Amino acid sequence: MTARIYKPAKTAMQSGLAKTKAWMLDFEPEAPRTVEPLMGWTSSGDMRQQVRMSFPTKEEAVAYCERHGIAYQVTETLPPARHGMSYSDNFSFKRRDAWTH
């Protein structure tokens, strides 16, 4: 039973940083999912796959794992590579490159 501690990335459908500030803790699956023969649904007997907890800081998530004796793996995220531009920056006088069609 290994837990993953990470900060979720923003979705492609949002431009802001909502729901990306908290640290998440979820568990790795212990057994692979099986296909139910009658309906064809995938199922699992592992109930820990449904647990997903959020913490304000990484230290609190690590402390929770250590307090309960859970093995954990922390995944750090890198800051965004570039800063977004607004539409008006395309027509700015301070633009470095020439504006082309």
Phi and psi in degrees as GROMACS dihedral restraints (atoms count N, CA, C in turn):
[ dihedral_restraints ]
;  ai    aj    ak    al  type     phi  dphi    fc
    3     4     5     6     1  -115.0    20    10
    4     5     6     7     1   136.5    20    10
    6     7     8     9     1  -103.3    20    10
    7     8     9    10     1   146.6    20    10
    9    10    11    12     1  -107.2    20    10
   10    11    12    13     1   133.2    20    10
   12    13    14    15     1  -117.2    20    10
   13    14    15    16     1   123.3    20    10
   15    16    17    18     1  -155.9    20    10
   16    17    18    19     1   164.6    20    10
   18    19    20    21     1  -101.3    20    10
   19    20    21    22     1   124.7    20    10
   21    22    23    24     1   -68.1    20    10
   22    23    24    25     1   145.6    20    10
   24    25    26    27     1   -80.5    20    10
   25    26    27    28     1   157.3    20    10
   27    28    29    30     1   -73.5    20    10
   28    29    30    31     1   151.0    20    10
   30    31    32    33     1   -77.2    20    10
   31    32    33    34     1   164.0    20    10
   33    34    35    36     1   -73.6    20    10
   34    35    36    37     1   -14.3    20    10
   36    37    38    39     1   -92.4    20    10
   37    38    39    40     1     1.8    20    10
   39    40    41    42     1  -127.5    20    10
   40    41    42    43     1   148.0    20    10
   42    43    44    45     1   -99.9    20    10
   43    44    45    46     1   -16.2    20    10
   45    46    47    48     1   -90.9    20    10
   46    47    48    49     1  -173.3    20    10
   48    49    50    51     1  -110.6    20    10
   49    50    51    52     1    31.1    20    10
   51    52    53    54     1   -65.7    20    10
   52    53    54    55     1   143.1    20    10
   54    55    56    57     1    61.1    20    10
   55    56    57    58     1    26.1    20    10
   57    58    59    60     1  -120.1    20    10
   58    59    60    61     1     3.3    20    10
   60    61    62    63     1   -91.5    20    10
   61    62    63    64     1   -26.3    20    10
   63    64    65    66     1   -85.8    20    10
   64    65    66    67     1   151.6    20    10
   66    67    68    69     1   -91.3    20    10
   67    68    69    70     1   134.3    20    10
   69    70    71    72     1  -104.6    20    10
   70    71    72    73     1   146.7    20    10
   72    73    74    75     1  -126.4    20    10
   73    74    75    76     1   120.6    20    10
   75    76    77    78     1  -138.7    20    10
   76    77    78    79     1   165.2    20    10
   78    79    80    81     1  -102.6    20    10
   79    80    81    82     1   145.2    20    10
   81    82    83    84     1   -71.9    20    10
   82    83    84    85     1   146.2    20    10
   84    85    86    87     1   -68.9    20    10
   85    86    87    88     1   136.8    20    10
   87    88    89    90     1   -84.8    20    10
   88    89    90    91     1   -30.5    20    10
   90    91    92    93     1  -133.3    20    10
   91    92    93    94     1   149.6    20    10
   93    94    95    96     1   -69.6    20    10
   94    95    96    97     1   156.7    20    10
   96    97    98    99     1   -73.5    20    10
   97    98    99   100     1   150.2    20    10
   99   100   101   102     1  -117.0    20    10
  100   101   102   103     1   153.3    20    10
  102   103   104   105     1   -93.4    20    10
  103   104   105   106     1   125.6    20    10
  105   106   107   108     1   -75.3    20    10
  106   107   108   109     1   128.0    20    10
  108   109   110   111     1   -68.4    20    10
  109   110   111   112     1   -31.2    20    10
  111   112   113   114     1   -75.0    20    10
  112   113   114   115     1   -51.5    20    10
  114   115   116   117     1  -102.2    20    10
  115   116   117   118     1   -18.0    20    10
  117   118   119   120     1    84.9    20    10
  118   119   120   121     1    10.5    20    10
  120   121   122   123     1   -77.4    20    10
  121   122   123   124     1   154.0    20    10
  123   124   125   126     1   -91.8    20    10
  124   125   126   127     1   139.6    20    10
  126   127   128   129     1  -141.4    20    10
  127   128   129   130     1   166.5    20    10
  129   130   131   132     1  -150.4    20    10
  130   131   132   133     1   146.3    20    10
  132   133   134   135     1   -91.2    20    10
  133   134   135   136     1    -1.8    20    10
  135   136   137   138     1   -84.9    20    10
  136   137   138   139     1   108.7    20    10
  138   139   140   141     1   -79.2    20    10
  139   140   141   142     1   -16.4    20    10
  141   142   143   144     1   -73.0    20    10
  142   143   144   145     1   -15.6    20    10
  144   145   146   147     1   -67.2    20    10
  145   146   147   148     1   -20.4    20    10
  147   148   149   150     1   -86.3    20    10
  148   149   150   151     1   -12.3    20    10
  150   151   152   153     1   -84.5    20    10
  151   152   153   154     1   127.8    20    10
  153   154   155   156     1  -143.4    20    10
  154   155   156   157     1   116.7    20    10
  156   157   158   159     1  -116.7    20    10
  157   158   159   160     1   149.1    20    10
  159   160   161   162     1  -118.8    20    10
  160   161   162   163     1   146.0    20    10
  162   163   164   165     1  -133.3    20    10
  163   164   165   166     1   147.7    20    10
  165   166   167   168     1   -68.7    20    10
  166   167   168   169     1   -32.3    20    10
  168   169   170   171     1  -131.4    20    10
  169   170   171   172     1   160.5    20    10
  171   172   173   174     1   -66.3    20    10
  172   173   174   175     1   -37.2    20    10
  174   175   176   177     1   -63.2    20    10
  175   176   177   178     1   -36.5    20    10
  177   178   179   180     1   -68.0    20    10
  178   179   180   181     1   -37.6    20    10
  180   181   182   183     1   -67.4    20    10
  181   182   183   184     1   -41.2    20    10
  183   184   185   186     1   -65.8    20    10
  184   185   186   187     1   -41.4    20    10
  186   187   188   189     1   -62.8    20    10
  187   188   189   190     1   -38.2    20    10
  189   190   191   192     1   -62.8    20    10
  190   191   192   193     1   -44.4    20    10
  192   193   194   195     1   -64.8    20    10
  193   194   195   196     1   -41.9    20    10
  195   196   197   198     1   -69.4    20    10
  196   197   198   199     1   -35.8    20    10
  198   199   200   201     1   -65.8    20    10
  199   200   201   202     1   -35.3    20    10
  201   202   203   204     1   -99.3    20    10
  202   203   204   205     1     4.3    20    10
  204   205   206   207     1    69.4    20    10
  205   206   207   208     1    36.9    20    10
  207   208   209   210     1  -101.1    20    10
  208   209   210   211     1   129.4    20    10
  210   211   212   213     1   -70.5    20    10
  211   212   213   214     1   139.3    20    10
  213   214   215   216     1  -138.9    20    10
  214   215   216   217     1   161.0    20    10
  216   217   218   219     1  -136.9    20    10
  217   218   219   220     1   122.5    20    10
  219   220   221   222     1   -96.5    20    10
  220   221   222   223     1   128.9    20    10
  222   223   224   225     1  -112.4    20    10
  223   224   225   226     1   115.0    20    10
  225   226   227   228     1   -84.8    20    10
  226   227   228   229     1   145.6    20    10
  228   229   230   231     1  -105.3    20    10
  229   230   231   232     1   148.6    20    10
  231   232   233   234     1   -87.8    20    10
  232   233   234   235     1   149.8    20    10
  234   235   236   237     1   -67.5    20    10
  235   236   237   238     1   158.7    20    10
  237   238   239   240     1   -58.0    20    10
  238   239   240   241     1   143.7    20    10
  240   241   242   243     1   -72.6    20    10
  241   242   243   244     1   -35.8    20    10
  243   244   245   246     1  -136.9    20    10
  244   245   246   247     1   158.0    20    10
  246   247   248   249     1   -92.5    20    10
  247   248   249   250     1   136.6    20    10
  249   250   251   252     1   -68.6    20    10
  250   251   252   253     1   152.5    20    10
  252   253   254   255     1  -109.1    20    10
  253   254   255   256     1   151.4    20    10
  255   256   257   258     1   -91.3    20    10
  256   257   258   259     1   166.8    20    10
  258   259   260   261     1   -64.6    20    10
  259   260   261   262     1   -34.6    20    10
  261   262   263   264     1   -69.8    20    10
  262   263   264   265     1   -19.7    20    10
  264   265   266   267     1   -66.7    20    10
  265   266   267   268     1   -19.6    20    10
  267   268   269   270     1   -65.9    20    10
  268   269   270   271     1   -26.5    20    10
  270   271   272   273     1  -112.8    20    10
  271   272   273   274     1    15.8    20    10
  273   274   275   276     1   -73.3    20    10
  274   275   276   277     1   147.3    20    10
  276   277   278   279     1   -73.5    20    10
  277   278   279   280     1   -20.4    20    10
  279   280   281   282     1   -89.0    20    10
  280   281   282   283     1     9.3    20    10
  282   283   284   285     1   -67.9    20    10
  283   284   285   286     1   136.2    20    10
  285   286   287   288     1   -75.8    20    10
  286   287   288   289     1   -45.1    20    10
  288   289   290   291     1   -92.3    20    10
  289   290   291   292     1   157.9    20    10
  291   292   293   294     1   -72.2    20    10
  292   293   294   295     1   142.1    20    10
  294   295   296   297     1   -80.6    20    10
  295   296   297   298     1   126.7    20    10
  297   298   299   300     1  -123.9    20    10
  298   299   300   301     1   164.2    20    10
